[in-house]
Amino acid sequence: MAGLDKNTPTPQDITVHGATRVLEVSFSDGASFRIPFELMRIYSPSAEVQGHGPGQEVLQTGKSDVTLTELAPIGNYAVQPTFSDGHDTGIFSWEYLYFLGAQQDQLWADYERRLGEAGVTRDAPMPEAAGPGCGHSH
């Protein structure tokens, strides 16, 4: 995750819209996206959400009301949001924000499909997390 590819568009403006729960990002290539906080939260690039490899993703539910309580810059390549549910371990690179913005429709469709496969609704509460580590208690 060293230097950015020189062709990666960089944000010119980032605005947090608390009332409508979207992050508005305008990029250097002219693209502008309104990324819902919920989408950012359910697709957080953190290990807590993505797991430790393919197929290890943790389906996030009950995040439709989540808000951003903080948005901290990470160098000149990313931001680290703190969400109202306490999640703050996702580091969103400019490339990832661009991906989320550009692929929103597909990402929502994938999310709806995964909810259906799991037999849960978007607003279902998250199961209580197991203790520290990735092991399961028996």
Order of alpha helices (4+ residues) and beta strands (2+ residues): beta-beta-beta-alpha-alpha-beta-beta-beta-alpha-alpha
